[in-house]
C-alpha cells in the first residue's frame, strides 16, 4: 500500500470514531455529513486498490470473433 492509501484508511477510521461520538452526543442528523465523508473516502480507497490491481495484472488477449 502507498502512503496515501494509509492516510485515507486512517482518516476513515478517525472519522468513524468522531461520527459515532457525534451521533451519541448530538444525534444522527448532525453527524450525517461525517458518515457520507467516510463512505466517499472508503470508495476512493477501494478504487485506488482496484486500479493498482488492474495495472499490475497482464492484459488479457482477445480471441478474434468468428463470422
N, CA, C, O and CB atoms as a CASP TS submission, in Angstrom:
PFRMAT TS
TARGET T0000
AUTHOR 0000-0000-0000
METHOD Language model
MODEL 1
PARENT N/A
ATOM      1  N   UNK     1       0.840  -1.182   0.000  1.00  0.00           N
ATOM      2  CA  UNK     1       0.000   0.000   0.000  1.00  0.00           C
ATOM      3  C   UNK     1       0.884   1.244   0.000  1.00  0.00           C
ATOM      4  O   UNK     1       1.969   1.272   0.580  1.00  0.00           O
ATOM      5  CB  UNK     1      -0.955  -0.001   1.218  1.00  0.00           C
ATOM      6  N   UNK     2       0.389   2.233  -0.651  1.00  0.00           N
ATOM      7  CA  UNK     2       1.088   3.507  -0.714  1.00  0.00           C
ATOM      8  C   UNK     2       0.757   4.340   0.525  1.00  0.00           C
ATOM      9  O   UNK     2      -0.158   4.026   1.286  1.00  0.00           O
ATOM     10  CB  UNK     2       0.714   4.274  -2.006  1.00  0.00           C
ATOM     11  N   UNK     3       1.522   5.398   0.698  1.00  0.00           N
ATOM     12  CA  UNK     3       1.320   6.275   1.853  1.00  0.00           C
ATOM     13  C   UNK     3      -0.065   6.910   1.821  1.00  0.00           C
ATOM     14  O   UNK     3      -0.727   7.014   2.854  1.00  0.00           O
ATOM     15  CB  UNK     3       2.397   7.364   1.893  1.00  0.00           C
ATOM     16  N   UNK     4      -0.501   7.334   0.640  1.00  0.00           N
ATOM     17  CA  UNK     4      -1.822   7.962   0.534  1.00  0.00           C
ATOM     18  C   UNK     4      -2.932   6.986   0.922  1.00  0.00           C
ATOM     19  O   UNK     4      -3.934   7.393   1.510  1.00  0.00           O
ATOM     20  CB  UNK     4      -2.054   8.479  -0.894  1.00  0.00           C
ATOM     21  N   UNK     5      -2.765   5.717   0.603  1.00  0.00           N
ATOM     22  CA  UNK     5      -3.766   4.721   0.994  1.00  0.00           C
ATOM     23  C   UNK     5      -3.831   4.581   2.513  1.00  0.00           C
ATOM     24  O   UNK     5      -4.916   4.463   3.084  1.00  0.00           O
ATOM     25  CB  UNK     5      -3.449   3.361   0.350  1.00  0.00           C
ATOM     26  N   UNK     6      -2.688   4.593   3.154  1.00  0.00           N
ATOM     27  CA  UNK     6      -2.665   4.518   4.619  1.00  0.00           C
ATOM     28  C   UNK     6      -3.335   5.745   5.235  1.00  0.00           C
ATOM     29  O   UNK     6      -4.066   5.640   6.220  1.00  0.00           O
ATOM     30  CB  UNK     6      -1.215   4.393   5.130  1.00  0.00           C
ATOM     31  N   UNK     7      -3.077   6.898   4.644  1.00  0.00           N
ATOM     32  CA  UNK     7      -3.676   8.131   5.169  1.00  0.00           C
ATOM     33  C   UNK     7      -5.192   8.104   4.993  1.00  0.00           C
ATOM     34  O   UNK     7      -5.925   8.474   5.910  1.00  0.00           O
ATOM     35  CB  UNK     7      -3.079   9.371   4.463  1.00  0.00           C
ATOM     36  N   UNK     8      -5.665   7.675   3.836  1.00  0.00           N
ATOM     37  CA  UNK     8      -7.110   7.608   3.573  1.00  0.00           C
ATOM     38  C   UNK     8      -7.778   6.640   4.550  1.00  0.00           C
ATOM     39  O   UNK     8      -8.823   6.951   5.122  1.00  0.00           O
ATOM     40  CB  UNK     8      -7.383   7.170   2.107  1.00  0.00           C
ATOM     41  N   UNK     9      -7.178   5.479   4.734  1.00  0.00           N
ATOM     42  CA  UNK     9      -7.765   4.479   5.630  1.00  0.00           C
ATOM     43  C   UNK     9      -7.756   4.962   7.079  1.00  0.00           C
ATOM     44  O   UNK     9      -8.733   4.760   7.800  1.00  0.00           O
ATOM     45  CB  UNK     9      -7.007   3.150   5.517  1.00  0.00           C
ATOM     46  N   UNK    10      -6.682   5.589   7.508  1.00  0.00           N
ATOM     47  CA  UNK    10      -6.618   6.118   8.869  1.00  0.00           C
ATOM     48  C   UNK    10      -7.637   7.236   9.067  1.00  0.00           C
ATOM     49  O   UNK    10      -8.249   7.344  10.129  1.00  0.00           O
ATOM     50  CB  UNK    10      -5.205   6.630   9.179  1.00  0.00           C
ATOM     51  N   UNK    11      -7.814   8.060   8.050  1.00  0.00           N
ATOM     52  CA  UNK    11      -8.812   9.126   8.120  1.00  0.00           C
ATOM     53  C   UNK    11     -10.222   8.552   8.213  1.00  0.00           C
ATOM     54  O   UNK    11     -11.068   9.095   8.925  1.00  0.00           O
ATOM     55  CB  UNK    11      -8.697  10.045   6.900  1.00  0.00           C
ATOM     56  N   UNK    12     -10.479   7.463   7.500  1.00  0.00           N
ATOM     57  CA  UNK    12     -11.789   6.803   7.601  1.00  0.00           C
ATOM     58  C   UNK    12     -12.053   6.321   9.027  1.00  0.00           C
ATOM     59  O   UNK    12     -13.145   6.512   9.562  1.00  0.00           O
ATOM     60  CB  UNK    12     -11.870   5.615   6.620  1.00  0.00           C
ATOM     61  N   UNK    13     -11.065   5.706   9.626  1.00  0.00           N
ATOM     62  CA  UNK    13     -11.236   5.187  10.992  1.00  0.00           C
ATOM     63  C   UNK    13     -11.429   6.332  11.983  1.00  0.00           C
ATOM     64  O   UNK    13     -12.295   6.265  12.856  1.00  0.00           O
ATOM     65  CB  UNK    13     -10.017   4.328  11.405  1.00  0.00           C
ATOM     66  N   UNK    14     -10.621   7.381  11.845  1.00  0.00           N
ATOM     67  CA  UNK    14     -10.740   8.523  12.756  1.00  0.00           C
ATOM     68  C   UNK    14     -12.106   9.195  12.603  1.00  0.00           C
ATOM     69  O   UNK    14     -12.737   9.548  13.599  1.00  0.00           O
ATOM     70  CB  UNK    14      -9.611   9.545  12.493  1.00  0.00           C
ATOM     71  N   UNK    15     -12.563   9.371  11.367  1.00  0.00           N
ATOM     72  CA  UNK    15     -13.871   9.990  11.150  1.00  0.00           C
ATOM     73  C   UNK    15     -15.002   9.098  11.644  1.00  0.00           C
ATOM     74  O   UNK    15     -16.036   9.597  12.089  1.00  0.00           O
ATOM     75  CB  UNK    15     -14.067  10.306   9.673  1.00  0.00           C
ATOM     76  N   UNK    16     -14.815   7.784  11.568  1.00  0.00           N
ATOM     77  CA  UNK    16     -15.831   6.873  12.088  1.00  0.00           C
ATOM     78  C   UNK    16     -15.976   7.047  13.600  1.00  0.00           C
ATOM     79  O   UNK    16     -17.092   7.077  14.119  1.00  0.00           O
ATOM     80  CB  UNK    16     -15.474   5.410  11.746  1.00  0.00           C
ATOM     81  N   UNK    17     -14.868   7.160  14.295  1.00  0.00           N
ATOM     82  CA  UNK    17     -14.915   7.371  15.743  1.00  0.00           C
ATOM     83  C   UNK    17     -15.584   8.707  16.068  1.00  0.00           C
ATOM     84  O   UNK    17     -16.419   8.792  16.968  1.00  0.00           O
ATOM     85  CB  UNK    17     -13.492   7.325  16.344  1.00  0.00           C
ATOM     86  N   UNK    18     -15.208   9.742  15.326  1.00  0.00           N
ATOM     87  CA  UNK    18     -15.816  11.058  15.538  1.00  0.00           C
ATOM     88  C   UNK    18     -17.307  11.011  15.215  1.00  0.00           C
ATOM     89  O   UNK    18     -18.116  11.583  15.946  1.00  0.00           O
ATOM     90  CB  UNK    18     -15.113  12.128  14.673  1.00  0.00           C
ATOM     91  N   UNK    19     -17.675  10.337  14.128  1.00  0.00           N
ATOM     92  CA  UNK    19     -19.079  10.241  13.739  1.00  0.00           C
ATOM     93  C   UNK    19     -19.931   9.523  14.767  1.00  0.00           C
ATOM     94  O   UNK    19     -21.053   9.940  15.051  1.00  0.00           O
ATOM     95  CB  UNK    19     -19.195   9.542  12.423  1.00  0.00           C
ATOM     96  N   UNK    20     -19.402   8.443  15.324  1.00  0.00           N
ATOM     97  CA  UNK    20     -20.143   7.711  16.363  1.00  0.00           C
ATOM     98  C   UNK    20     -20.305   8.582  17.602  1.00  0.00           C
ATOM     99  O   UNK    20     -21.374   8.613  18.211  1.00  0.00           O
ATOM    100  CB  UNK    20     -19.420   6.387  16.729  1.00  0.00           C
ATOM    101  N   UNK    21     -19.249   9.285  17.969  1.00  0.00           N
ATOM    102  CA  UNK    21     -19.340  10.171  19.127  1.00  0.00           C
ATOM    103  C   UNK    21     -20.380  11.273  18.899  1.00  0.00           C
ATOM    104  O   UNK    21     -21.197  11.547  19.778  1.00  0.00           O
ATOM    105  CB  UNK    21     -17.968  10.792  19.430  1.00  0.00           C
ATOM    106  N   UNK    22     -20.349  11.897  17.733  1.00  0.00           N
ATOM    107  CA  UNK    22     -21.304  12.960  17.434  1.00  0.00           C
ATOM    108  C   UNK    22     -22.733  12.426  17.370  1.00  0.00           C
ATOM    109  O   UNK    22     -23.675  13.127  17.738  1.00  0.00           O
ATOM    110  CB  UNK    22     -20.942  13.640  16.117  1.00  0.00           C
ATOM    111  N   UNK    23     -22.895  11.204  16.909  1.00  0.00           N
ATOM    112  CA  UNK    23     -24.228  10.606  16.869  1.00  0.00           C
ATOM    113  C   UNK    23     -24.763  10.388  18.280  1.00  0.00           C
ATOM    114  O   UNK    23     -25.938  10.639  18.548  1.00  0.00           O
ATOM    115  CB  UNK    23     -24.199   9.276  16.101  1.00  0.00           C
ATOM    116  N   UNK    24     -23.909   9.927  19.172  1.00  0.00           N
ATOM    117  CA  UNK    24     -24.339   9.700  20.555  1.00  0.00           C
ATOM    118  C   UNK    24     -24.657  11.022  21.246  1.00  0.00           C
ATOM    119  O   UNK    24     -25.651  11.116  21.967  1.00  0.00           O
ATOM    120  CB  UNK    24     -23.254   8.939  21.341  1.00  0.00           C
ATOM    121  N   UNK    25     -23.835  12.034  21.038  1.00  0.00           N
ATOM    122  CA  UNK    25     -23.990  13.298  21.748  1.00  0.00           C
ATOM    123  C   UNK    25     -25.094  14.166  21.140  1.00  0.00           C
ATOM    124  O   UNK    25     -25.970  14.651  21.856  1.00  0.00           O
ATOM    125  CB  UNK    25     -22.675  14.059  21.746  1.00  0.00           C
ATOM    126  N   UNK    26     -25.051  14.361  19.807  1.00  0.00           N
ATOM    127  CA  UNK    26     -25.965  15.301  19.166  1.00  0.00           C
ATOM    128  C   UNK    26     -27.092  14.662  18.363  1.00  0.00           C
ATOM    129  O   UNK    26     -28.137  15.281  18.160  1.00  0.00           O
ATOM    130  CB  UNK    26     -25.197  16.187  18.278  1.00  0.00           C
ATOM    131  N   UNK    27     -26.892  13.459  17.918  1.00  0.00           N
ATOM    132  CA  UNK    27     -27.889  12.793  17.094  1.00  0.00           C
ATOM    133  C   UNK    27     -27.364  12.591  15.674  1.00  0.00           C
ATOM    134  O   UNK    27     -26.396  13.220  15.247  1.00  0.00           O
ATOM    135  CB  UNK    27     -29.193  13.600  17.072  1.00  0.00           C
ATOM    136  N   UNK    28     -28.033  11.699  14.967  1.00  0.00           N
ATOM    137  CA  UNK    28     -27.574  11.321  13.631  1.00  0.00           C
ATOM    138  C   UNK    28     -27.669  12.471  12.634  1.00  0.00           C
ATOM    139  O   UNK    28     -26.854  12.557  11.716  1.00  0.00           O
ATOM    140  CB  UNK    28     -28.378  10.143  13.124  1.00  0.00           C
ATOM    141  N   UNK    29     -28.646  13.352  12.800  1.00  0.00           N
ATOM    142  CA  UNK    29     -28.813  14.463  11.855  1.00  0.00           C
ATOM    143  C   UNK    29     -27.587  15.363  11.800  1.00  0.00           C
ATOM    144  O   UNK    29     -27.275  15.912  10.743  1.00  0.00           O
ATOM    145  CB  UNK    29     -30.031  15.287  12.230  1.00  0.00           C
ATOM    146  N   UNK    30     -26.892  15.523  12.909  1.00  0.00           N
ATOM    147  CA  UNK    30     -25.714  16.385  12.942  1.00  0.00           C
ATOM    148  C   UNK    30     -24.453  15.663  12.482  1.00  0.00           C
ATOM    149  O   UNK    30     -23.474  16.311  12.113  1.00  0.00           O
ATOM    150  CB  UNK    30     -25.510  16.925  14.338  1.00  0.00           C
ATOM    151  N   UNK    31     -24.462  14.326  12.499  1.00  0.00           N
ATOM    152  CA  UNK    31     -23.278  13.550  12.116  1.00  0.00           C
ATOM    153  C   UNK    31     -23.414  12.932  10.729  1.00  0.00           C
ATOM    154  O   UNK    31     -22.515  12.220  10.281  1.00  0.00           O
ATOM    155  CB  UNK    31     -23.020  12.456  13.136  1.00  0.00           C
ATOM    156  N   UNK    32     -24.507  13.189  10.054  1.00  0.00           N
ATOM    157  CA  UNK    32     -24.758  12.578   8.744  1.00  0.00           C
ATOM    158  C   UNK    32     -23.653  12.902   7.759  1.00  0.00           C
ATOM    159  O   UNK    32     -23.192  12.016   7.040  1.00  0.00           O
ATOM    160  CB  UNK    32     -26.097  13.043   8.185  1.00  0.00           C
ATOM    161  N   UNK    33     -23.216  14.155   7.710  1.00  0.00           N
ATOM    162  CA  UNK    33     -22.199  14.554   6.743  1.00  0.00           C
ATOM    163  C   UNK    33     -20.869  13.847   7.005  1.00  0.00           C
ATOM    164  O   UNK    33     -20.100  13.607   6.074  1.00  0.00           O
ATOM    165  CB  UNK    33     -22.003  16.067   6.780  1.00  0.00           C
ATOM    166  N   UNK    34     -20.595  13.514   8.264  1.00  0.00           N
ATOM    167  CA  UNK    34     -19.364  12.790   8.585  1.00  0.00           C
ATOM    168  C   UNK    34     -19.425  11.382   8.015  1.00  0.00           C
ATOM    169  O   UNK    34     -18.442  10.892   7.459  1.00  0.00           O
ATOM    170  CB  UNK    34     -19.138  12.742  10.110  1.00  0.00           C
ATOM    171  N   UNK    35     -20.574  10.731   8.149  1.00  0.00           N
ATOM    172  CA  UNK    35     -20.704   9.382   7.615  1.00  0.00           C
ATOM    173  C   UNK    35     -20.656   9.374   6.083  1.00  0.00           C
ATOM    174  O   UNK    35     -20.133   8.432   5.488  1.00  0.00           O
ATOM    175  CB  UNK    35     -22.005   8.751   8.101  1.00  0.00           C
ATOM    176  N   UNK    36     -21.187  10.392   5.456  1.00  0.00           N
ATOM    177  CA  UNK    36     -21.102  10.481   3.996  1.00  0.00           C
ATOM    178  C   UNK    36     -19.655  10.686   3.552  1.00  0.00           C
ATOM    179  O   UNK    36     -19.240  10.152   2.523  1.00  0.00           O
ATOM    180  CB  UNK    36     -21.987  11.629   3.472  1.00  0.00           C
ATOM    181  N   UNK    37     -18.899  11.443   4.308  1.00  0.00           N
ATOM    182  CA  UNK    37     -17.480  11.647   4.017  1.00  0.00           C
ATOM    183  C   UNK    37     -16.699  10.346   4.192  1.00  0.00           C
ATOM    184  O   UNK    37     -15.791  10.058   3.413  1.00  0.00           O
ATOM    185  CB  UNK    37     -16.897  12.742   4.926  1.00  0.00           C
ATOM    186  N   UNK    38     -17.048   9.562   5.206  1.00  0.00           N
ATOM    187  CA  UNK    38     -16.409   8.264   5.423  1.00  0.00           C
ATOM    188  C   UNK    38     -16.669   7.353   4.233  1.00  0.00           C
ATOM    189  O   UNK    38     -15.746   6.703   3.742  1.00  0.00           O
ATOM    190  CB  UNK    38     -16.921   7.609   6.724  1.00  0.00           C
ATOM    191  N   UNK    39     -17.907   7.295   3.763  1.00  0.00           N
ATOM    192  CA  UNK    39     -18.251   6.444   2.630  1.00  0.00           C
ATOM    193  C   UNK    39     -17.499   6.883   1.376  1.00  0.00           C
ATOM    194  O   UNK    39     -16.992   6.047   0.628  1.00  0.00           O
ATOM    195  CB  UNK    39     -19.764   6.471   2.379  1.00  0.00           C
ATOM    196  N   UNK    40     -17.429   8.186   1.149  1.00  0.00           N
ATOM    197  CA  UNK    40     -16.719   8.704  -0.020  1.00  0.00           C
ATOM    198  C   UNK    40     -15.233   8.337   0.031  1.00  0.00           C
ATOM    199  O   UNK    40     -14.668   7.903  -0.973  1.00  0.00           O
ATOM    200  CB  UNK    40     -16.885  10.230  -0.112  1.00  0.00           C
ATOM    201  N   UNK    41     -14.603   8.508   1.185  1.00  0.00           N
ATOM    202  CA  UNK    41     -13.186   8.171   1.322  1.00  0.00           C
ATOM    203  C   UNK    41     -12.943   6.674   1.179  1.00  0.00           C
ATOM    204  O   UNK    41     -11.942   6.262   0.593  1.00  0.00           O
ATOM    205  CB  UNK    41     -12.661   8.653   2.666  1.00  0.00           C
ATOM    206  N   UNK    42     -13.847   5.858   1.710  1.00  0.00           N
ATOM    207  CA  UNK    42     -13.682   4.412   1.596  1.00  0.00           C
ATOM    208  C   UNK    42     -13.816   3.958   0.146  1.00  0.00           C
ATOM    209  O   UNK    42     -13.060   3.098  -0.303  1.00  0.00           O
ATOM    210  CB  UNK    42     -14.707   3.688   2.472  1.00  0.00           C
ATOM    211  N   UNK    43     -14.772   4.527  -0.593  1.00  0.00           N
ATOM    212  CA  UNK    43     -14.899   4.188  -2.012  1.00  0.00           C
ATOM    213  C   UNK    43     -13.670   4.629  -2.793  1.00  0.00           C
ATOM    214  O   UNK    43     -13.243   3.931  -3.712  1.00  0.00           O
ATOM    215  CB  UNK    43     -16.154   4.832  -2.607  1.00  0.00           C
ATOM    216  N   UNK    44     -13.094   5.770  -2.444  1.00  0.00           N
ATOM    217  CA  UNK    44     -11.878   6.244  -3.099  1.00  0.00           C
ATOM    218  C   UNK    44     -10.720   5.277  -2.811  1.00  0.00           C
ATOM    219  O   UNK    44      -9.922   4.972  -3.697  1.00  0.00           O
ATOM    220  CB  UNK    44     -11.524   7.683  -2.623  1.00  0.00           C
ATOM    221  N   UNK    45     -10.639   4.802  -1.565  1.00  0.00           N
ATOM    222  CA  UNK    45      -9.612   3.834  -1.175  1.00  0.00           C
ATOM    223  C   UNK    45      -9.757   2.545  -1.992  1.00  0.00           C
ATOM    224  O   UNK    45      -8.773   2.027  -2.520  1.00  0.00           O
ATOM    225  CB  UNK    45      -9.703   3.525   0.342  1.00  0.00           C
ATOM    226  N   UNK    46     -10.984   2.033  -2.092  1.00  0.00           N
ATOM    227  CA  UNK    46     -11.215   0.799  -2.848  1.00  0.00           C
ATOM    228  C   UNK    46     -10.936   0.996  -4.338  1.00  0.00           C
ATOM    229  O   UNK    46     -10.425   0.086  -4.990  1.00  0.00           O
ATOM    230  CB  UNK    46     -12.656   0.315  -2.645  1.00  0.00           C
ATOM    231  N   UNK    47     -11.259   2.157  -4.883  1.00  0.00           N
ATOM    232  CA  UNK    47     -10.978   2.457  -6.283  1.00  0.00           C
ATOM    233  C   UNK    47      -9.480   2.460  -6.543  1.00  0.00           C
ATOM    234  O   UNK    47      -9.028   1.931  -7.558  1.00  0.00           O
ATOM    235  CB  UNK    47     -11.586   3.805  -6.676  1.00  0.00           C
ATOM    236  N   UNK    48      -8.707   3.047  -5.643  1.00  0.00           N
ATOM    237  CA  UNK    48      -7.250   3.068  -5.791  1.00  0.00           C
ATOM    238  C   UNK    48      -6.678   1.655  -5.734  1.00  0.00           C
ATOM    239  O   UNK    48      -5.747   1.333  -6.473  1.00  0.00           O
ATOM    240  CB  UNK    48      -6.611   3.941  -4.699  1.00  0.00           C
ATOM    241  N   UNK    49      -7.225   0.813  -4.866  1.00  0.00           N
ATOM    242  CA  UNK    49      -6.773  -0.575  -4.798  1.00  0.00           C
ATOM    243  C   UNK    49      -7.068  -1.315  -6.099  1.00  0.00           C
ATOM    244  O   UNK    49      -6.215  -2.045  -6.604  1.00  0.00           O
ATOM    245  CB  UNK    49      -7.439  -1.293  -3.623  1.00  0.00           C
ATOM    246  N   UNK    50      -8.264  -1.133  -6.641  1.00  0.00           N
ATOM    247  CA  UNK    50      -8.645  -1.808  -7.883  1.00  0.00           C
ATOM    248  C   UNK    50      -7.798  -1.334  -9.050  1.00  0.00           C
ATOM    249  O   UNK    50      -7.388  -2.144  -9.882  1.00  0.00           O
ATOM    250  CB  UNK    50     -10.123  -1.576  -8.186  1.00  0.00           C
ATOM    251  N   UNK    51      -7.528  -0.035  -9.127  1.00  0.00           N
ATOM    252  CA  UNK    51      -6.698   0.481 -10.208  1.00  0.00           C
ATOM    253  C   UNK    51      -5.283  -0.083 -10.126  1.00  0.00           C
ATOM    254  O   UNK    51      -4.688  -0.416 -11.151  1.00  0.00           O
ATOM    255  CB  UNK    51      -6.661   2.011 -10.166  1.00  0.00           C
ATOM    256  N   UNK    52      -4.749  -0.191  -8.928  1.00  0.00           N
ATOM    257  CA  UNK    52      -3.412  -0.740  -8.772  1.00  0.00           C
ATOM    258  C   UNK    52      -3.382  -2.214  -9.151  1.00  0.00           C
ATOM    259  O   UNK    52      -2.421  -2.680  -9.763  1.00  0.00           O
ATOM    260  CB  UNK    52      -2.924  -0.553  -7.338  1.00  0.00           C
ATOM    261  N   UNK    53      -4.434  -2.954  -8.790  1.00  0.00           N
ATOM    262  CA  UNK    53      -4.510  -4.376  -9.119  1.00  0.00           C
ATOM    263  C   UNK    53      -4.632  -4.563 -10.623  1.00  0.00           C
ATOM    264  O   UNK    53      -3.995  -5.454 -11.185  1.00  0.00           O
ATOM    265  CB  UNK    53      -5.697  -5.039  -8.401  1.00  0.00           C
ATOM    266  N   UNK    54      -5.442  -3.737 -11.288  1.00  0.00           N
ATOM    267  CA  UNK    54      -5.603  -3.839 -12.730  1.00  0.00           C
ATOM    268  C   UNK    54      -4.323  -3.475 -13.469  1.00  0.00           C
ATOM    269  O   UNK    54      -4.023  -4.059 -14.509  1.00  0.00           O
ATOM    270  CB  UNK    54      -6.737  -2.950 -13.191  1.00  0.00           C
ATOM    271  N   UNK    55      -3.574  -2.526 -12.951  1.00  0.00           N
ATOM    272  CA  UNK    55      -2.332  -2.119 -13.600  1.00  0.00           C
ATOM    273  C   UNK    55      -1.255  -3.193 -13.456  1.00  0.00           C
ATOM    274  O   UNK    55      -0.389  -3.323 -14.321  1.00  0.00           O
ATOM    275  CB  UNK    55      -1.836  -0.796 -13.014  1.00  0.00           C
ATOM    276  N   UNK    56      -1.306  -3.955 -12.379  1.00  0.00           N
ATOM    277  CA  UNK    56      -0.294  -4.979 -12.137  1.00  0.00           C
ATOM    278  C   UNK    56      -0.565  -6.255 -12.919  1.00  0.00           C
ATOM    279  O   UNK    56       0.373  -6.990 -13.230  1.00  0.00           O
ATOM    280  CB  UNK    56      -0.219  -5.295 -10.663  1.00  0.00           C
ATOM    281  N   UNK    57      -1.808  -6.536 -13.243  1.00  0.00           N
ATOM    282  CA  UNK    57      -2.136  -7.773 -13.952  1.00  0.00           C
ATOM    283  C   UNK    57      -1.846  -7.610 -15.446  1.00  0.00           C
ATOM    284  O   UNK    57      -2.039  -6.530 -16.004  1.00  0.00           O
ATOM    285  CB  UNK    57      -3.623  -8.157 -13.726  1.00  0.00           C
ATOM    286  N   UNK    58      -1.385  -8.682 -16.089  1.00  0.00           N
ATOM    287  CA  UNK    58      -1.106  -8.591 -17.527  1.00  0.00           C
ATOM    288  C   UNK    58      -2.403  -8.454 -18.319  1.00  0.00           C
ATOM    289  O   UNK    58      -3.441  -8.969 -17.903  1.00  0.00           O
ATOM    290  CB  UNK    58      -0.319  -9.829 -18.008  1.00  0.00           C
ATOM    291  N   UNK    59      -2.349  -7.764 -19.454  1.00  0.00           N
ATOM    292  CA  UNK    59      -3.585  -7.603 -20.251  1.00  0.00           C
ATOM    293  C   UNK    59      -4.046  -8.930 -20.836  1.00  0.00           C
ATOM    294  O   UNK    59      -3.234  -9.783 -21.196  1.00  0.00           O
ATOM    295  CB  UNK    59      -3.367  -6.586 -21.386  1.00  0.00           C
ATOM    296  N   UNK    60      -5.330  -9.086 -20.921  1.00  0.00           N
ATOM    297  CA  UNK    60      -5.929 -10.302 -21.469  1.00  0.00           C
ATOM    298  C   UNK    60      -5.871 -10.270 -22.989  1.00  0.00           C
ATOM    299  O   UNK    60      -6.133  -9.235 -23.602  1.00  0.00           O
ATOM    300  CB  UNK    60      -7.388 -10.462 -20.988  1.00  0.00           C
ATOM    301  N   UNK    61      -5.529 -11.402 -23.597  1.00  0.00           N
ATOM    302  CA  UNK    61      -5.549 -11.494 -25.059  1.00  0.00           C
ATOM    303  C   UNK    61      -6.967 -11.804 -25.507  1.00  0.00           C
ATOM    304  O   UNK    61      -7.625 -12.697 -24.973  1.00  0.00           O
ATOM    305  CB  UNK    61      -4.553 -12.582 -25.575  1.00  0.00           C
ATOM    306  N   UNK    62      -7.419 -11.058 -26.487  1.00  0.00           N
ATOM    307  CA  UNK    62      -8.770 -11.279 -27.002  1.00  0.00           C
ATOM    308  C   UNK    62      -8.702 -12.178 -28.223  1.00  0.00           C
ATOM    309  O   UNK    62      -7.856 -12.008 -29.102  1.00  0.00           O
ATOM    310  CB  UNK    62      -9.463  -9.937 -27.350  1.00  0.00           C
ATOM    311  N   UNK    63      -9.604 -13.126 -28.254  1.00  0.00           N
ATOM    312  CA  UNK    63      -9.670 -14.020 -29.414  1.00  0.00           C
ATOM    313  C   UNK    63     -10.458 -13.329 -30.501  1.00  0.00           C
ATOM    314  O   UNK    63     -11.409 -12.602 -30.214  1.00  0.00           O
ATOM    315  CB  UNK    63     -10.313 -15.392 -29.049  1.00  0.00           C
ATOM    316  N   UNK    64     -10.074 -13.548 -31.755  1.00  0.00           N
ATOM    317  CA  UNK    64     -10.840 -12.926 -32.859  1.00  0.00           C
ATOM    318  C   UNK    64     -12.245 -13.521 -32.949  1.00  0.00           C
ATOM    319  O   UNK    64     -12.453 -14.704 -32.682  1.00  0.00           O
ATOM    320  CB  UNK    64     -10.100 -13.116 -34.213  1.00  0.00           C
ATOM    321  N   UNK    65     -13.187 -12.689 -33.322  1.00  0.00           N
ATOM    322  CA  UNK    65     -14.562 -13.141 -33.434  1.00  0.00           C
ATOM    323  C   UNK    65     -14.746 -13.957 -34.711  1.00  0.00           C
ATOM    324  O   UNK    65     -14.165 -13.644 -35.750  1.00  0.00           O
ATOM    325  CB  UNK    65     -15.526 -11.947 -33.412  1.00  0.00           C
ATOM    326  N   UNK    66     -15.548 -14.987 -34.621  1.00  0.00           N
ATOM    327  CA  UNK    66     -15.858 -15.815 -35.792  1.00  0.00           C
ATOM    328  C   UNK    66     -17.090 -15.296 -36.464  1.00  0.00           C
ATOM    329  O   UNK    66     -18.011 -14.804 -35.813  1.00  0.00           O
ATOM    330  CB  UNK    66     -16.047 -17.285 -35.405  1.00  0.00           C
ATOM    331  N   UNK    67     -17.108 -15.405 -37.758  1.00  0.00           N
ATOM    332  CA  UNK    67     -18.282 -14.978 -38.520  1.00  0.00           C
ATOM    333  C   UNK    67     -19.240 -16.106 -38.765  1.00  0.00           C
ATOM    334  O   UNK    67     -20.280 -15.908 -39.394  1.00  0.00           O
ATOM    335  CB  UNK    67     -17.870 -14.383 -39.832  1.00  0.00           C
TER
END
